């Protein structure tokens, strides 16, 4: 089996003090993909930045205290890539130092950690999100083709910051004009699934449920009421997705036990 977990840690240094270290020590995952790390390796305690038993790759953002993605794997990577520039995709180089994408090759599979910009309607942040999406879709298509030629599968894990369907967020009616549920963002995610032919693994295994949500605002009682968003995905090539046997969100038992506003999303694949 290959078990892959993805989670936006909402600041790894803060998460480490609230339960991430204990969670990592107890996880059965073979690969852990982190987003919004918001720290460089030198700023992380040794047991967090380079924990025993793990090979770690950190891709911090050039802008201090922002974004940042990491990959922890039990097995040493065969190849490491930060960013997705250099493959002939217009606009991709803009994001190479943004701490939003890192990928590794393991035997037979490429695993990536993605932190897609969150956006904010009517601001430069939304423009940045749109530029990222415009560059990332052709990259995903090319990645799939290169991997297939090499006999590899692909899974891109992370915080995609888009709820694809009405079933992917509790209060969808109130968020139809909000970044993360805009028609053009949802249409883009449809293109990832249809044109690029990736599979939303959690949705494929749980086709007829609300959620399962992976992010809840810290405001009000969103967590207690399960008023959340499903924006953390594992998008896999069809061959790997077809070998997924179990997927779940590791939702904390109580609000006080949360170490991030997101929860880990875990999938078990047959090798």
N, C-alpha and C positions, 0 to 999 in steps of 0.2 A: 504494500500500500504506500501511497504518497499522500501525506496530510499537509495541506497548505492553509495557513491562517493569515488573514489580512486585518489590520486595525489602524485607524487614525488615533494616535496616542494623545493628541492635543497638548503637545509639549512633553518630550520624553523625560526631562528632568523632573517635572512635576508628577508625571505618571509613576515614575520610579518610587517616589515617596508615598504614593497612595495605593500601591498594590501590583504594579506592573512586574516588579522583580519576582514576587511570589507567583504571579501568573505564569511568567516565562519558565520558572523552575518546575512548574507542574504541567506544562503543556506537552501533549504528545505529538505536536506538529514537527514535520521534517523541515519546513520552510516557514518563516514568519516575515510578512511584509508590513513595514511600518510607514505611516505618513504623518505629516505635520510634526516631525521630530523637533524642529526648531533649536537645534544645537549642533555644534561641531564635535568631532570625536574627543578632542582635548577637553571639552566642557562636560563630558559624561563620566560618571564614576566607572571604574574598571569593570565592575560586575554588570554594568549596563551597556557600556560601549563595546566591550569585548568579553562577554560572559563565557565562562568555561564550557566547552562542549559545542560551541557555535563558531562558525565562520561568518564574520560580519562585513558588510559593505555599507558605507554611509555616503550619501550624496547630499551634503548641506547646500543651502542656497547662498549665493553671493551676498544677498541682503541679510544681514545678521538678524537672527531671531525670527525668521520667517520660513515657512514651508519646510523642506527637508524630507527626504525619503531614505529608507534603509531596508536591507535584506539580511536576515539571519538564516543560515542554513546549516544543517548538521554535517553535510558533505561539502568539501571544498569546491568552489565554483570552477568550471573549466574555462569560463570567460566572463568578464565583467564589462558592462557598458553603462556609462552615465549620460543621460540626455538622449535625444534621438535625432540630432543633427548629423550631417555627413552622409546621408543616404539619398541625396538629391531631392529632398522634400522642401519646397519653398517655405521659408519662415521658421523652420524647425530650430535653426541655430539660436534664435532668440531665447530659447528656453533651456539651453544646455547647462547654464549655471544657475538655474532657478530653483533647484532642489525639488523637481517635480517628477522625475522619472529615472529609474535605474533598473537594469535587468542583468540576470546571470544565466549562464548555461549550466545545467546539471545533466547527467546522462539521460538523453532522450527527450529533455524538456527545457524550454526557456521560461523562466519565471520573472515577472516584472512587478515592481511596486510603483504605482501611479498616484499622484496627488494633482488632480485636475483643478484649475483655478475655480474658486467658488463664485466669483462674479457678484455684481450688484447693479441692478437695472439703472441705466442712465448715467453710469460712471465709467471711467477708464478701466476699472476692474472687470466690467462686463466686456469691454472691447478686448482686453487681454484674454479673457476666457474664449471669446469667439476666434481670436487668432490662434490660440492653442488648439482648439477643436479642428480648425481648418487644416492645420499642419499634421495633427495627430492621426486623423482618419487615414490618409494615404500612407503614413508610416505603418499603421497597423496592418494595412493590406500588404505592404511590402514585407513586413516581418513575417507574416503568415506564409508568404511565398518562399522566402529564404529558408524558413524553418522546414517547410515541406520538402524542399530540394535537398535538405540535409538529413531528412528522416526524423525530424523533431516535431514535437507538439509545443504549444504556447499557452500560457495562462497569464493574463494581465490583471493583477489584483490591485484594489485600492479604493480610494475615495474619489469617485467619478463626479460627485457634486451635481448629479442629475437624478431625479426620480422619474423613471421611464413611463410608468403607467399610473392610473388612478389608484390602483391597489398598492402602489409603492409609497404613498404617504397618506396619513390619516386625514388631515384637513386639506384635501386637494382643491376643493371648491374655493377656499379662501386664498389659495396660492397660485392661481392661474396666471397672475401677472408678476410672480416672484421669480427671481433667478433661482434656477434649480428645477423649475417646473414650467418654463416657458415653452411654447409650442415648437420654436425652432431648436431648442436644446433637446427636447424629446424626439424630434424628427432626426436630429443628428445621431442620437443613440440608436434609433431604428436603423440608420444606415450602417452603424457598427455591426449590428446583428444581421442585416440583410445583405448589404453590398460587400462588407468585409467578411461576412459569414462567421462571426464569432458567436458563442453561445453563452447566455446568461445562466450560469450553472445552477445557482440557487433557485432561480425562477423555474428552470427546467425540472428540477426535482420537487418543487413546491408550486405547481402551476395555478392552483385555485384557492390561494390564501391571501389575506390582507397582510402585507409585509412579506416576510418577517423584517421588521424595522431594525435599523442598525445605528441610527442617530436620534437623540432626543435633546431638545433644548434644555439648558439648565434653568430656564425661566419657568416659573409656575410649577405645575405638577405634571409636566409633559411625560416624564418617565413613569410616574406612578399610574398615569392614565393610558400609558402606551400610545401616546400621541406623537408618533415619530415619523421618520423618513427612512426609506431604503435607498441609500445612495452609495453604499459600499458593495462593490461587485467583484466576483471572479469571472472574468470573460475569457473563455477558453476556446481553442480550436476544436472542431467537432469530434476529432478522434479522441482527444483527452476528455472532453465533456461527456462523451459516451461511456467513459469509464468511471464517472463520478457515481459513487454509491451512497453517499450521505453528505448532507450539508445542513448547517445550523448556525444560528447567531448565539454567541455566548453572552447572553443577557445577564447582568448582575442580579442577584436575588433582591437587593434593595437599593434605593437611591444612594445611601451612604457607602455602599460597597463599590461604587463605580470609581474607576481610576481614569476615565475619559468620558467625554460626552458621546463617544462612539462605543460600540461593542465589537469584539472580534467576530469575524465571519470565517468559518472553518469549513473546508470541503475535504472529503476523503476520496481519493482516486485509486482505482486498481492500476497497478503498473502493467 
